[in-house]
């Protein structure tokens, strides 16, 4: 009963702001399932009539409270129906809650165990989220978009009998240095965008091209040059809504976050799992490759007027299921909308594995499986050349570039960007690990609340009006001292370590993507087990790395540094924040991944300065991997507040404004204050 009562209260408190998140939906469904199971268990138990009646009444009261909460949120109310789809996360959380209540729980079925799907695994059955059905019912006669004239029928071409795809690919392979890799882009009229933000000049030129009517882009800028913002604002300029965005899972949360920053008038929603939390009325729908198979059906009928594929090299294998789904969706969008916005984003240089770009060109509608199409075929015809003519290769390559290829390197636009900047990449910790971490954070907050209330009662102050912030600071200090001497991990230090472990594979996967697209990467972590997990990920992906740790001899350490600096095949160096944060030169890399956050801005700056130092020829970007909706995000904000991160990013200031203990204390204060505010709101 206490477990159920706590869950109902937490759901009610969390819904105080009126927003239904995927976490709340999962907890709501798990609680409803546990209520039903407990009711059946009480009815079957050997109890007296009075005992049974009393327990059933308490269960009915909790169920009524839960139902009243759901009445205000239709998305939750639908979960109470008998035919509602029960998610794997809800089943897992139900088992976890039952276990906490001391109820014997049947072991999960084999299907519940996470396993990597083989390449030949059958497609998961298609699903249609309830909110999407609501949208379809609200607009059942969705008509094709005839706002612009459809392309005219292909005109006769003297190239019709020629095999052209091979010569087009070879035209890129044989291009010499200095050959254009970017279409001609217009000068922007303004850098300002809604929301008070400002674009960099190179970003604004792509947005200006979309505003002038260009609708297909292969945007191949190096990482750190703001491809996400360019895509979102190009969609705004082209009025390409609703917009579908297909991304790797590691950047899905960041896309939703960036949409909130750049597309302030548009609502973004992410497709998680079976799509239970999808907002069917959103303007921007973000879905990751891994779940595209089960959502391809309704996505194809949604009426999108634009589509963005991030890390587009993921579709290079046209035989893969995800590539086929992406190509099918783009074809359905072209059939629905006369001139949709189609953008493929990738940092992979165009000269590497050029055949992989056939799938991207097909996604953009430039070619089909056999030949160039539409505007590209017309442009090739207009050259007056055939593959047998000496000048065909250069002319053909320019024709492809003019269809919408844009490739800028950091060094090319160095004047546009700071010489050092920090970019946050929020990630969701899904599954049992994420639930466990969030539960541990709640337990820590609850422990401090009890300590605060006990201290308040011992002081004899009586009922309090508001929060005693001096007492909050003292409780945080007590918790901090206890944590420093504790042997278990049930404290802020243990929590940060668990978060680091949970982020390790995600951070390593992102670092591997950076290494493939932009060259060498410096990877920092605090804990040895996080470094171990990252190195395991690199090994599985075939990424060569070296390692700098505190337990190495000076000779081994220098040998590993030399391997990273001098061997072009060593793409990543995995560094300990403590052992490699000072005294070494890694300026061969201009991308730094911080898999775990240090406690102070000074430590962060020292780590970044391994690459950002005299002799570095490119701007340096530090990518902070932050676990969303956890204390990790609080600590990132505290580091920024304490040190004035803008100064650190723009002028290299290394001023220390607070120690590591200050950040730890501030994080605990923030956690306790938030918990007390939530309790006061519930009361």
LINGI-V172854 format. One record per run of one state. SS is the DSSP state (@ for helix, = for strand, . for the rest). FROM is the first residue (numbers start at 1). TO is the last residue. If there is no record, write none. Layout:
BEGIN
[[SS & FROM & TO] [SS & FROM & TO]]
END
This chain:
BEGIN
[[. & 1 & 1] [@ & 2 & 17] [. & 18 & 21] [@ & 22 & 44] [. & 45 & 48] [@ & 49 & 71] [. & 72 & 73] [@ & 74 & 80] [. & 81 & 87] [@ & 88 & 100] [. & 101 & 109] [@ & 110 & 112] [. & 113 & 129] [@ & 130 & 138] [. & 139 & 144] [= & 145 & 145] [. & 146 & 164] [@ & 165 & 173] [. & 174 & 191] [= & 192 & 193] [. & 194 & 196] [= & 197 & 198] [. & 199 & 200] [@ & 201 & 211] [. & 212 & 215] [= & 216 & 219] [. & 220 & 226] [@ & 227 & 238] [. & 239 & 242] [= & 243 & 247] [. & 248 & 248] [@ & 249 & 262] [. & 263 & 267] [= & 268 & 270] [. & 271 & 283] [= & 284 & 288] [@ & 289 & 300] [. & 301 & 305] [= & 306 & 309] [. & 310 & 311] [@ & 312 & 315] [. & 316 & 320] [@ & 321 & 336] [= & 337 & 337] [. & 338 & 340] [= & 341 & 345] [. & 346 & 353] [@ & 354 & 364] [. & 365 & 366] [= & 367 & 367] [. & 368 & 371] [= & 372 & 372] [. & 373 & 373] [@ & 374 & 382] [. & 383 & 391] [@ & 392 & 402] [. & 403 & 404] [= & 405 & 406] [. & 407 & 409] [@ & 410 & 413] [. & 414 & 419] [= & 420 & 427] [. & 428 & 430] [@ & 431 & 459] [. & 460 & 468] [@ & 469 & 485] [. & 486 & 491] [@ & 492 & 518] [. & 519 & 520] [= & 521 & 525] [. & 526 & 527] [@ & 528 & 540] [. & 541 & 544] [= & 545 & 548] [. & 549 & 553] [@ & 554 & 566] [. & 567 & 571] [= & 572 & 576] [@ & 577 & 580] [. & 581 & 590] [= & 591 & 594] [. & 595 & 600] [@ & 601 & 608] [. & 609 & 619] [= & 620 & 627] [. & 628 & 630] [@ & 631 & 643] [. & 644 & 644] [@ & 645 & 651] [. & 652 & 659] [@ & 660 & 682] [. & 683 & 683]]
END
